[in-house]
Amino acid sequence: MAKIIVCLFLGLILITNQTFAQVEKQSIQIEETLSHLEKVNQDCVDAGTNSFIDCSKVFYDKIDSILNVVYKQIRRQMSEPQFNKLKKEQIAWLKKRDKFFKQVDVDVKKENAGVEAETALAINRKAYFVEGRIKELLKKMK
């Protein structure tokens, strides 16, 4: 009986370590993807084949998609009480995001309405705001 308990305990430790290793690997992959997307966005702008706004929109859409993936991954790993706490946090962050986005839009309209580069920079500011949330969530995965 003692041998069975020891084997089960060791098996649990191995599974837990493997799970932690997998989570760490996912976290690193996501961080690498974020860095790669920043480079792809800059390359798009530098190439000049697309408008600044188009490059920025693609960048934002990809960052936003990553946020959704990370949120869903974390959600699956959590107990019900942990998820309820995360959900409240996420709702608060969404309100903060909406306020930030509105302010960015107001700033662009005031400063340089219609200037393509300014509009693209505004979209990038929004993307980096979302990226900040991704990084916060990644800390919760570790």
C-alpha positions in Angstrom: 0.0 0.0 0.0 2.8 2.4 0.9 4.5 1.7 -2.5 1.3 2.6 -4.3 0.9 5.9 -2.4 4.6 6.7 -3.2 4.1 5.9 -6.8 1.0 8.0 -7.1 2.7 10.9 -5.3 5.7 10.7 -7.6 3.4 10.5 -10.6 1.5 13.5 -9.4 4.8 15.4 -9.0 5.9 14.5 -12.5 2.5 15.5 -14.0 2.6 18.8 -12.1 6.2 19.5 -13.2 5.3 18.7 -16.8 2.2 21.0 -16.6 4.3 23.8 -15.2 6.9 23.2 -17.9 4.2 23.3 -20.6 2.7 26.5 -19.2 6.1 28.1 -19.1 6.8 27.0 -22.6 3.4 28.5 -23.8 4.2 31.7 -22.0 7.6 32.0 -23.7 6.0 31.2 -27.1 3.4 33.9 -26.6 6.0 36.5 -25.6 8.1 35.5 -28.7 5.0 35.9 -30.9 4.4 39.3 -29.5 7.9 40.4 -30.3 7.6 38.9 -33.8 4.4 40.8 -34.4 6.0 44.0 -33.5 8.8 43.3 -36.0 6.3 42.3 -38.7 4.4 45.5 -38.1 7.5 47.6 -38.4 8.6 45.7 -41.5 5.1 46.4 -43.0 5.5 50.1 -42.4 9.1 50.2 -43.6 8.2 48.3 -46.8 5.7 51.0 -47.8 3.6 48.6 -49.8 0.6 49.0 -47.4 -0.7 52.1 -45.8 0.4 52.8 -42.2 -3.2 52.4 -41.1 -3.5 49.0 -42.8 -0.3 47.8 -41.1 -1.5 49.0 -37.7 -4.9 47.5 -38.1 -3.4 44.1 -38.9 -1.1 44.4 -35.9 -4.0 45.4 -33.6 -6.2 42.5 -34.8 -3.4 40.0 -34.2 -2.6 41.3 -30.7 -6.3 41.3 -29.8 -6.6 37.7 -31.0 -3.7 36.7 -28.8 -5.4 38.3 -25.8 -8.5 36.2 -26.4 -6.4 33.0 -26.7 -4.4 33.8 -23.5 -7.6 34.6 -21.6 -9.2 31.3 -22.6 -6.0 29.3 -21.7 -5.9 30.9 -18.3 -9.6 30.4 -17.7 -9.2 26.6 -18.3 -6.5 26.4 -15.7 -8.5 28.1 -12.9 -10.9 26.9 -10.3 -14.3 28.5 -10.2 -13.4 31.1 -7.5 -10.2 32.0 -9.3 -12.0 32.4 -12.5 -14.7 34.6 -10.9 -11.9 36.8 -9.6 -10.3 36.9 -13.1 -13.6 37.7 -14.7 -14.1 40.7 -12.4 -10.5 41.8 -13.2 -11.1 41.5 -16.9 -14.4 43.5 -16.8 -12.5 46.3 -14.9 -9.7 46.1 -17.5 -12.2 46.3 -20.4 -13.7 49.5 -18.9 -10.2 50.9 -18.5 -9.4 49.9 -22.1 -12.6 51.6 -23.4 -11.7 54.8 -21.6 -8.2 54.7 -22.9 -9.3 54.0 -26.5 -11.8 56.9 -26.4 -9.0 59.3 -25.1 -6.7 58.1 -27.8 -9.4 58.9 -30.4 -10.1 62.3 -28.9 -6.3 63.1 -28.9 -6.0 62.1 -32.6 -9.0 64.2 -33.6 -7.7 67.3 -31.7 -4.1 67.1 -32.8 -4.1 65.9 -36.5 -7.4 64.9 -37.8 -7.1 62.9 -40.9 -3.3 62.5 -40.9 -2.6 58.9 -41.8 0.5 58.5 -39.6 -1.2 59.9 -36.5 -4.2 57.5 -37.0 -1.8 54.6 -37.4 0.0 55.6 -34.3 -3.3 55.8 -32.4 -4.1 52.2 -33.5 -0.6 51.1 -32.4 -1.1 52.8 -29.0 -4.3 50.7 -28.6 -2.4 47.5 -29.6 0.3 48.2 -27.1 -2.3 48.8 -24.4 -3.8 45.4 -25.2 -0.4 43.8 -25.3 0.2 45.1 -21.7 -2.9 43.1 -20.6 -1.5 40.0 -22.3 1.7 40.4 -20.3 -0.3 40.8 -17.1 -2.2 37.6 -17.9 0.9 35.7 -18.8 2.2 36.4 -15.2 -0.9 34.7 -14.0 0.0 31.6 -16.1 3.3 31.1 -14.4 
